[in-house]
Amino acid sequence: MLRRHPKNPLLTRDDTRPSRPGFEVHGVFNAGAALVGKKTVLILRISERPVSRHPDALYIPRLNFASRTPRIRITTLSINDPRYDFSEPSVVWQVKLRKIVYLTSLSHLRLAWSDDGVHFQIEARPWLSPETREEAWGCEDARVTQIGKTYWVNYTAVSDLGIATALASTRTFQEPKRHGVIIAPANRDVTIFPEKIAGKYAAHHRPMPAYIGGTNIWYASSPDLLHWGDHRFVAGPRPGLWDGEKIGGGTPPIRTPKGWLSIYHGVDRKNRYSLGALLTDLKQPWKVLARSRRPLLAPTAPYERRGFVPNVCFTCGAVERNGDLWIYYGAADRVIALVNAPIRDIVQSLTKS
């Protein structure tokens, strides 16, 4: 259904430089996307870590608040230390507590611009870097929604306090205005609708319950984009299918004559991340009208199967071009790639609920 662009991957770590001396970029992925006039802008997740100086050492970057001005602090761990589990490339577990205690990289958000939606120039400096206590482990996975003349950018704020959703806004993509955490941990994959519904702002979000319940997509509304309520269940995993283990929001919803179209990610029993679509009611967006029975995009290309985290197709943004949906997605938590298809074809491919 979704056509991979022949120039994939569009952006890799070789296309940008680290934000600070002594660091290296090891991932450019999971980008929000928007049209600004005739240009396409991506808000990239850039993950960085200190350059390794010893094969048995892991250098962990994080924001430290011991002084008045937050600074990057490096913690050095021996990969032979039995107290820790290093089996997952992106996180470090404490064996005794079975708890994630570190991320192996620190992410910030950076802009990339294009005249044709394919060839991008990445800005040299971060657009939004970790600054607050809630962002001590990084700013990740931005999603962009234009409402009027303002672009609202929600992103994942990660720290030892948990995984939260924060919000920023801009009209020119110069200095972003921060609005702080809008949904407390543990919650991510928030996608804000581009217009009000029944007089209120609307969003899909994905709580992550620890004990009871699954990773389901929910609906919420807000009078001001800061305070959210009226939570309603939308959709959950479907055991045995491509999205049987967990699901989460991807692109902000797109209005079509048939309903709100949302591209989302699903995870199967083999931990493969694929993309599919939901169609929800225009007036009651918590009601699912149709859904992908099979994935629209599964990780089969080499750059999707091999990388920092293998077998991952994960989207945060898309733009409309002449009736087609151009979906930018992170592949294997390493690179940015592009697929597209006519919006009408995507909608027609869905199975009624």
Secondary structure, DSSP 4 states (H G I P E B T S, - for coil): -PEEPTT-S-B-GGGS--SSTTEEEEEEEEEEEEEETTEEEEEEEEEEEEPPSSTTEEEEEEEE-SSSS-EEEEEEEETT-TTEE--SSSEEEETTTTEEEEESSEEEEEEEEESSSSS-EE-SS-SB---SGGGTTEEEEEEEEEETTEEEEEEEEEETTEEEEEEEEESSSSSPEEEEEEE-SSEEEEEE-SS-BTTBEEEEEEE--SSSS---EEEEEESSSSS-EEEEEEE---TTSTTSSEEEE-SPPEEETTEEEEEEEEE-TT--EEEEEEEE-SS-TTSEEEE-SS-SB-S-SHHHHSSSSSSBEEEEEEEEETTEEEEEEEETTTEEEEEEEEHHHHHHHPEE-
